[in-house]
Amino acid sequence: MYRLKYDPAAEAVHEAMPAIASEPLTLALGAACHDPVVATEPYGEDDGVVRMIVTDRAFAVLLVGHALKTLKVLQVTYLG
């Protein structure tokens, strides 16, 4: 299992989102902690390190640290 970390700005955006957008993103991040490659999509070139989660109302950019088993949320964008 991977440990989830947030950039402070990304965390603030996620916390400020309404539940209808925040809850699906939270569930997707939980799934990514179990298997980040299967639960996410490539961000640009598929290097297995920079990944993204896309939901109906938000997306997040993640940095996958395979050696230390960490996922860092670099950016969260609320689509409205």
Secondary structure, 3 states (H helix, E strand, C coil): CCEEEECHHHHHHHHHCCHHHHHHHHHHHHHHHHCHHHHCEECCCCCCCEEEEECCCEEEEEEEECCCCEEEEEEEEECC
